[in-house]
């Protein structure tokens, strides 16, 4: 007597494996969506804020090195704001070191969306340039 088909236990094992793979794929997908949203929304704002911080330092040209916190400045691109189109709000934090020659020797500017707490858009400023990324 030959049997055709699968037993209930074999079918349940396959279903468990599929469910496990789906849960792994879903968590990766959600993470990628959050990063994509930050890249599309917050990263351009972080880049604009960083450019304005560099311009601020060029105009300031302090007599000695000075650490500047973004929250103490009233730079238009670095102000927290509500983004109604995306149903979220954007906030900035960070600081930078302004040198007497009018350049920034080091600093970090961070932009966060209120709807995504585990990632943020970051721009690192060094004497050699600016590097912006999602972390």
N, C-alpha and C positions, 0 to 999 in steps of 0.2 A: 504494500500500500504506500503510494507516494503522496506526500503532502505538498500542496502548493500554497504559497503565501507566507506571511510572517506571523509570528506569535505576538501576543499583546505585549509581552515584556520587550521584545525587539523593537516594536513600534514606540513604546514609551522611552526607551533609551535614545532612539533617534530624535524624538521630540525634545528630550532634555538637552541633548547636544545642540540642537538648533536654537533652543531658547537661550542657552549659555552664549553661543556665538552672537546671537542677536543683541543680547544685553551689552556685550563688549563693543559691538559695532555702534550701538545707539549712544553709548557714553562718549565714544570718540567723535561721532557725528555732532553731538551737542557741543563739545569742546571746539570743534572746527567752526561751527556756526558762531559761537561767541567771539572767537578770534577774528573771523571774517567781519563781523559787525563792528568790532573795535577798529579794524583796519580801514573800513569804509567810513566810519563816523569820527572816532576819537583821534586817530593818527594824524589826519590833516590839521586838526585844531592844535594838537601838540606841536607839530612842525611850525605852524604859524606863530604860536606862543614862543617857541625857541628862537625863531628869526627875530621876533620883536625884542627878546631879551638881549640878543647879540647887538641889535641896533641901539638899544638903551645903553649898553656898556660902551659902545663906540662914542656915543654922544656925551656920556658922563665923564669919561677919562679921569678917574679919581686920582688923588695925589699919592695914595698908597693902596695896596690890595685890600679889597673889601668883599665880604660875603653878603650876598643879597638874597633874601627870601622872596619868592614870587608873590606870596600873599601880601607883602607890604607894598607892592607896586600897583599902580593903576593902569597897567598896560591893557589896552582894549582886547587883544587876542587872548589874554591870560585870565579873563574874568569868567567865573562860573556862570553857567547859563542853562536855561531850559530849552530842550530841543523838542518842541511840540510835534513835529513831523514824525519823530521816532519814538515819541512817548517816553522820554527819558531826560535826565539832566546830566550835564557835564561839569566836572570840577577839576581844578588844577592844583598841583602842589610841586614843591621843589625849590632848589636854590642853586646859585652859581657864584663863582669867584671872579670878580671883575678886577683886572690888572691895570696899573697906571697907563700903559700904552693904549688902553681902550679895547683890549680883547679879553675874552673869557678863557681862563686857564683850565677850569673844570666846572662841572655842574650837571645837574639832572633835572629834567622837567617831566612831570607825570600827569597824564590826563586819564580820568576815570569816568565811566558811565555809571549812573546810579543803578541800572538794571543788570550790570555785570560786575560782580564783586571779586571774582577770582582771577581776572586778568586786567591789565592796564596798558595804555600806550605810553612808552617811555622814550625820551630823547636824551641821550648822553652827549654832553658838550666837552670836548677836549681841545687842547691847543692845536691839534691837527685837523679837527673838523667836527661834524655833527653826525651822530648815528641814531636813527629812530627805529623802534621795533615794538613788537607786542610781547608782553611777558605776563 
